Amino acid sequence: MKVKFGICSDTHADLVHDGPRRVQKFLEACQAEQVEFCVDLGDFCSPSPRNYEQKAQVKAMLEKLSVSWYHVLGNHDKNFDNTQGAVAYLGMPGNYYSFDFGGIHFVVLDTCYYQVGEEYQAFDCGNYMDAPPGIKIPVLPPEELSWLEKDLAGTNYPSVLFSHHSLIESRNHICNGEEVRKILANAPASVILAASGHEHRDWVKERDGIWYTCINSMTYFWAGHDHVHTSYGGELEEQYPILKKMFPYEEPLYAIVEIDEEKIKIKGTSTRIVGQQPADIHYEKTGIIHEISSAIADKELPLKKSGRIGCAELQASDSI
């Protein structure tokens, strides 16, 4: 059991001015590290006419890769199209799927659903932003839960899961995570890692022998509409006004992951926030300044061959 892959999340290549540059730097690092494949944990690039030339550059880069690229659907990947359209645009085999590599079973989930009563609705064409109150969002629908249970029952390899939203309690976790974790606990072979994105944060937690980690955004931490400020200034912010609502990272964040029989090793990256800092605009009043980090910390996560491990948590550095 041995594999090495590159991983990134929340690139939002169609929102910022330098999306292609960020993706290119990630790919150059993956090539230097001689990874065997690459993974995107969602919110990579939505299928819309906006900034078409930038997205064409990014897609051309991926088409030239000598290794496979595996996408996960994020909520913003479907802002301007339905699930089938986003799957086709990103060249995915389906909205959820699995594959084997290096003696490990990899599972890609689609967590972009919400529940109203007994009905489950996919995040199609940005509908989740106008979803009615009192809903459960996000969730994994019964059909996908059933597929996941059968998929894990059909492998003798240890499994790694990829999803956009966290499967364990966090700031933006799925609502039916307990159902998912029961399936993972009952899988014939062990589940060793579940990686998610969406939160633009860097953390790792352990529960019942499974490591859960959130991969920070490649590009920024979201400040919000109520915290407009200056990052780059001038014509750039006139052309890309959304830059004034985020804390952009100067360089792209990503990680190289190595897994063997003994451990999971995550080699991260770090940079700085461009322009005004959270403290400069009194962003600490929101109560989450401690969650902002322009880094993915290095992590070495030991794998246990037997027994159960109590829940523990390692929080990444709070430095910005």
NUKEVEX-330134 format. One record per residue (C-alpha): x, y, z; residue in one letter. Coordinates in Angstrom, 3 decimals, padded with zeros to 6 digits. Each point is the difference from the previous one (the first is absolute). Layout:
// residues N
SITE         u         v         w  type
SITE         X         Y         Z     A
...
This chain:
// residues 320
SITE         u         v         w  type
SITE   000.000   000.000   000.000     M
SITE   001.700   003.138  -001.214     K
SITE  -001.191   003.044  -001.906     V
SITE   000.909   003.656  -000.465     K
SITE  -002.409   002.629  -001.302     F
SITE  -000.491   003.741  -000.185     G
SITE  -003.114   001.560   001.520     I
SITE  -001.584   003.442  -000.158     C
SITE  -003.367   001.531   000.767     S
SITE  -002.136   003.065  -000.664     D
SITE   002.143   001.338  -002.807     T
SITE  -002.824   002.180  -001.388     H
SITE   002.010   000.443  -003.174     A
SITE  -002.838   001.967  -001.588     D
SITE  -000.296   002.584   002.798     L
SITE   003.505   001.398   000.336     V
SITE   002.380   001.649  -002.437     H
SITE   002.795  -002.564   000.304     D
SITE  -001.792  -003.337   000.056     G
SITE   002.138  -001.500  -002.792     P
SITE   003.220   001.035   001.757     R
SITE  -001.107  -001.701   003.209     R
SITE  -000.937  -003.215  -001.759     V
SITE   003.272   000.041  -001.935     Q
SITE   002.038   000.304   003.215     K
SITE  -001.898  -002.921   001.514     F
SITE   000.629  -002.133  -003.072     L
SITE   003.704   000.900  -000.032     E
SITE   000.268  -001.080   003.643     A
SITE  -001.805  -003.254  -000.768     C
SITE   002.387  -000.665  -002.860     Q
SITE   003.035   000.725   002.184     A
SITE  -001.357  -002.332   002.684     E
SITE  -000.769  -002.677  -002.610     Q
SITE  -003.535  -000.560   001.246     V
SITE  -002.097  -002.791  -001.454     E
SITE  -003.213   002.032  -000.308     F
SITE  -001.610   003.292   001.060     C
SITE  -003.194   000.685   001.942     V
SITE  -002.189   003.109   000.076     D
SITE  -002.441   000.122   002.944     L
SITE  -002.528   002.244  -001.710     G
SITE  -000.780   003.614  -000.925     D
SITE   002.611  -000.255  -002.699     F
SITE  -001.540   001.783  -002.954     C
SITE  -003.698   000.451  -000.781     S
SITE  -001.369  -000.536  -003.514     P
SITE  -001.051   003.592  -000.738     S
SITE   001.034   002.563  -002.642     P
SITE   001.717   002.133   002.658     R
SITE   003.758   000.386  -000.584     N
SITE  -000.188  -002.591  -002.757     Y
SITE   003.590   000.501  -001.191     E
SITE   001.430  -000.704   003.459     Q
SITE  -002.018  -003.178   000.333     K
SITE   001.030  -001.106  -003.481     A
SITE   003.644   000.379   001.069     Q
SITE  -000.588  -002.091   003.113     V
SITE  -001.818  -002.757  -001.872     K
SITE   002.775  -000.091  -002.601     A
SITE   002.555  -000.526   002.793     M
SITE  -001.921  -002.976   001.355     L
SITE  -000.349  -001.564  -003.431     E
SITE   003.789  -000.046  -000.358     K
SITE   000.575  -001.792   003.311     L
SITE   001.776  -003.331  -000.061     S
SITE  -001.822  -001.089   003.170     V
SITE  -003.711  -000.301   000.777     S
SITE  -001.935   002.851   001.575     W
SITE  -002.966  -000.890   002.231     Y
SITE  -002.643   002.661   000.664     H
SITE  -002.482   000.277   002.865     V
SITE  -003.143   002.061  -000.538     L
SITE  -000.231   003.148   002.133     G
SITE  -003.023   002.237   000.447     N
SITE   001.421   002.768  -002.211     H
SITE   000.827  -002.448  -002.781     D
SITE  -003.770  -000.201  -000.528     K
SITE  -000.964   003.661   000.337     N
SITE  -000.702   000.339  -003.730     F
SITE  -000.845  -003.531  -001.082     D
SITE  -001.567  -003.189   001.300     N
SITE   001.891  -002.994   001.337     T
SITE   000.213  -001.752  -003.363     Q
SITE   001.329   003.140  -001.666     G
SITE   002.661   000.542   002.657     A
SITE   001.069  -003.664  -000.199     V
SITE   000.380   000.273  -003.767     A
SITE   001.829   003.333   000.218     Y
SITE   002.541  -001.368   002.468     L
SITE   000.365  -003.327  -001.820     G
SITE  -001.099  -002.108   002.969     M
SITE  -001.247  -003.602  -000.316     P
SITE  -002.980   000.928   002.203     G
SITE  -000.942   002.257   002.886     N
SITE   001.230  -002.736   002.364     Y
SITE   002.325  -002.865  -000.856     Y
SITE   002.970  -002.056   001.220     S
SITE   003.333  -001.285  -001.254     F
SITE   002.965  -002.065   001.219     D
SITE   003.636   001.043   000.011     F
SITE   003.087  -001.317   001.770     G
SITE  -001.898  -002.453   002.183     G
SITE  -002.443   002.651   001.217     I
SITE  -003.673   000.468  -000.854     H
SITE  -000.952   003.634  -000.668     F
SITE  -003.602   001.213   000.220     V
SITE  -001.266   003.315  -001.367     V
SITE  -003.288   001.202   001.521     L
SITE  -002.505   002.649  -001.071     D
SITE  -001.174   001.835   003.126     T
SITE  -001.785   002.762  -001.942     C
SITE  -003.605  -000.838   000.920     Y
SITE  -002.608   001.409   002.352     Y
SITE  -003.077  -001.624   001.540     Q
SITE  -003.493   001.469   000.256     V
SITE  -002.300  -002.384   001.858     G
SITE   000.520  -003.365  -001.685     E
SITE   001.283   001.516  -003.245     E
SITE   003.668   000.329  -000.946     Y
SITE   001.086   002.677  -002.437     Q
SITE   003.366   000.324  -001.731     A
SITE   001.710   003.390   000.011     F
SITE  -000.910   000.844  -003.589     D
SITE   000.422   003.427  -001.587     C
SITE   000.639   001.635   003.384     G
SITE  -003.402  -001.018   001.392     N
SITE   001.474  -000.671   003.449     Y
SITE   000.496   003.754   000.488     M
SITE  -003.782   000.502  -000.123     D
SITE  -000.960  -003.212   001.777     A
SITE  -002.936   000.317   002.438     P
SITE   000.585   000.382   003.747     P
SITE   000.008  -003.047   002.258     G
SITE   001.854  -002.243  -002.423     I
SITE   002.855  -002.377   000.650     K
SITE   003.014   001.183  -001.982     I
SITE   002.281  -001.557  -001.095     P
SITE  -000.857  -003.703   000.128     V
SITE   000.813  -003.270  -001.719     L
SITE  -003.221  -001.420  -001.512     P
SITE  -001.095  -003.605   000.687     P
SITE   000.967  -001.189  -003.485     E
SITE   003.579   001.168   000.479     E
SITE   000.162  -001.411   003.535     L
SITE  -001.089  -003.388  -001.344     S
SITE   002.588   000.198  -002.764     W
SITE   002.718   000.916   002.505     L
SITE  -000.835  -002.972   002.221     E
SITE   000.139  -002.416  -002.937     K
SITE   003.139   001.574  -001.403     D
SITE   001.925  -000.331   003.278     L
SITE  -001.285  -003.564   000.437     A
SITE   001.472  -000.885  -003.368     G
SITE   003.650   000.793   000.730     T
SITE   002.701  -001.651   002.078     N
SITE   002.174   003.101  -000.163     Y
SITE   000.089   002.731   002.656     P
SITE  -002.072   002.955  -001.202     S
SITE   000.502   003.746  -000.344     V
SITE  -003.019   002.274  -000.468     L
SITE  -000.142   003.363  -001.780     F
SITE  -002.935   002.408   000.425     S
SITE  -000.608   003.721  -000.229     H
SITE  -001.730   000.301   003.382     H
SITE   001.334  -001.571   003.176     S
SITE  -001.374  -003.372   001.135     L
SITE   000.731   000.839   003.624     I
SITE  -001.106   002.902   002.189     E
SITE   001.499   003.281  -001.178     S
SITE  -001.140   003.457  -001.017     R
SITE  -001.641  -001.285  -003.200     N
SITE  -000.492  -003.759   000.380     H
SITE  -002.705  -002.172  -001.574     I
SITE  -003.168  -000.381   002.062     C
SITE  -000.137  -003.800  -000.136     N
SITE   003.638  -000.655   000.781     G
SITE  -000.919  -002.517   002.685     E
SITE  -001.631  -002.229  -002.624     E
SITE   003.112   000.219  -002.144     V
SITE   002.326  -000.786   002.893     R
SITE  -002.021  -003.113   000.887     K
SITE   000.579  -001.248  -003.531     I
SITE   003.712   000.729   000.316     L
SITE   000.200  -001.780   003.367     A
SITE  -001.682  -003.122  -001.418     N
SITE   002.081  -000.188  -003.170     A
SITE   001.796  -003.370  -000.288     P
SITE   003.320   001.717  -000.719     A
SITE   001.165   003.044   001.911     S
SITE  -000.659   003.593  -000.996     V
SITE   003.152   001.958   000.813     I
SITE  -000.577   003.543  -001.257     L
SITE  -002.822   002.358  -001.009     A
SITE   001.123   003.279  -001.591     A
SITE  -002.326   002.956  -000.605     S
SITE   000.177   003.652  -001.017     G
SITE  -002.667   002.742  -000.123     H
SITE   000.911   001.720   003.271     E
SITE   003.217   001.645  -001.219     H
SITE   001.601  -001.209   003.227     R
SITE   002.796  -002.329   001.061     D
SITE  -000.759  -002.628   002.634     W
SITE   000.270  -003.688   000.761     V
SITE  -002.053  -002.153   002.387     K
SITE  -000.022  -003.668   000.915     E
SITE  -002.996  -002.092   000.926     R
SITE  -000.241  -003.759   000.430     D
SITE   003.215  -000.627  -001.895     G
SITE  -000.886   002.193  -002.989     I
SITE   001.808   003.238  -000.782     W
SITE  -002.132   002.903  -001.231     Y
SITE   001.738   003.005  -001.510     T
SITE  -001.070   003.267  -001.606     C
SITE   002.162   001.317  -002.831     I
SITE   000.281   003.786  -000.067     N
SITE  -001.016   001.931  -003.094     S
SITE   002.615   000.411  -002.683     M
SITE  -000.994   003.641  -000.328     T
SITE  -001.647   001.877   002.896     Y
SITE  -001.995   000.240   003.210     F
SITE  -003.441   001.532  -000.519     W
SITE  -000.465   003.317   001.834     A
SITE  -003.570   000.575  -001.121     G
SITE  -002.200   002.756  -001.321     H
SITE   000.110   001.894   003.311     D
SITE   003.800   000.175   000.087     H
SITE   000.934   001.697  -003.253     V
SITE   003.651   001.071   000.054     H
SITE   003.027   000.492  -002.239     T
SITE   002.272  -002.853  -000.995     S
SITE   001.535   000.889  -003.365     Y
SITE  -001.588   003.371  -000.694     G
SITE  -000.267   001.903  -003.276     G
SITE  -001.218  -001.378  -003.299     E
SITE   000.348  -003.605   001.120     L
SITE  -002.722   000.382   002.610     E
SITE  -002.151   001.898  -002.477     E
SITE   000.249  -002.902  -002.407     Q
SITE  -000.398  -002.629   002.743     Y
SITE  -002.108   001.717   002.705     P
SITE  -000.383  -003.221   001.974     I
SITE   003.655   000.364   001.037     L
SITE  -001.138   002.683   002.442     K
SITE  -002.120  -002.574   001.839     K
SITE   002.742  -002.543   000.610     M
SITE   003.361  -000.340   001.695     F
SITE   002.003  -001.271  -002.992     P
SITE   003.069  -002.184   000.510     Y
SITE   003.089   001.302  -001.756     E
SITE   001.051  -003.449  -001.229     E
SITE  -002.129  -003.107  -000.581     P
SITE  -000.520  -002.473   002.818     L
SITE   000.009  -003.739  -000.644     Y
SITE   001.415  -003.185   001.511     A
SITE   001.879  -003.130  -001.010     I
SITE  -001.346  -003.114   001.728     V
SITE   001.940  -003.241   000.463     E
SITE  -001.636  -003.102   001.462     I
SITE   001.650  -003.277   000.965     D
SITE  -000.693  -002.772   002.513     E
SITE   001.220   002.063   002.950     E
SITE  -001.135   003.578  -000.528     K
SITE  -001.624   002.743  -002.026     I
SITE   002.426   002.829  -000.689     K
SITE  -001.395   003.357  -001.128     I
SITE   002.558   002.488  -001.283     K
SITE  -001.679   003.397  -000.042     G
SITE   000.782   003.494  -001.210     T
SITE  -000.153   003.457   001.550     S
SITE  -000.165   003.589  -001.177     T
SITE  -001.429   003.324   001.190     R
SITE  -003.206   001.962  -000.430     I
SITE   000.200   002.781  -002.579     V
SITE  -000.916   003.575   000.942     G
SITE  -002.071   000.867   003.058     Q
SITE   000.160  -002.632   002.704     Q
SITE  -002.997  -001.257   002.022     P
SITE   001.131   001.985   003.029     A
SITE   000.273   003.162  -002.123     D
SITE  -003.737  -000.019  -000.663     I
SITE  -000.929  -001.288   003.502     H
SITE  -001.047  -003.324  -001.434     Y
SITE   000.661  -001.567   003.396     E
SITE  -003.417   001.321   001.068     K
SITE  -001.570  -002.799  -002.035     T
SITE   001.404  -002.500   002.479     G
SITE   001.828  -002.167  -002.551     I
SITE   003.289   001.800  -000.509     I
SITE   001.738  -002.957   001.645     H
SITE  -001.194  -002.171  -002.890     E
SITE   001.801   002.044  -002.662     I
SITE   003.321  -001.432  -001.104     S
SITE   001.751   000.503  -003.310     S
SITE   001.615  -003.417   000.311     A
SITE  -000.444  -003.732  -000.187     I
SITE   002.118  -001.335   002.836     A
SITE   002.211  -003.072  -000.368     D
SITE  -001.572  -003.019   001.693     K
SITE   001.107  -003.558   000.696     E
SITE  -002.944  -002.197   000.966     L
SITE   000.781  -003.481   001.343     P
SITE  -002.140  -002.913  -001.126     L
SITE  -001.166  -002.503   002.606     K
SITE  -000.321  -003.594  -001.106     K
SITE  -002.447  -001.005   002.732     S
SITE  -002.123   001.401   002.781     G
SITE  -001.990   003.202   000.212     R
SITE   001.438   003.436   000.500     I
SITE  -001.772   002.604   002.096     G
SITE  -000.948   003.303  -001.568     C
SITE   002.895   002.449  -000.058     A
SITE   000.615   003.225  -001.855     E
SITE   003.049   001.816  -001.303     L
SITE  -000.636   003.611  -000.966     Q
SITE   002.233   001.574  -002.605     A
SITE   001.974   003.096   000.765     S
SITE  -002.092   003.154   000.414     D
SITE   002.624   002.177  -001.628     S
SITE  -001.104   002.033  -002.993     I
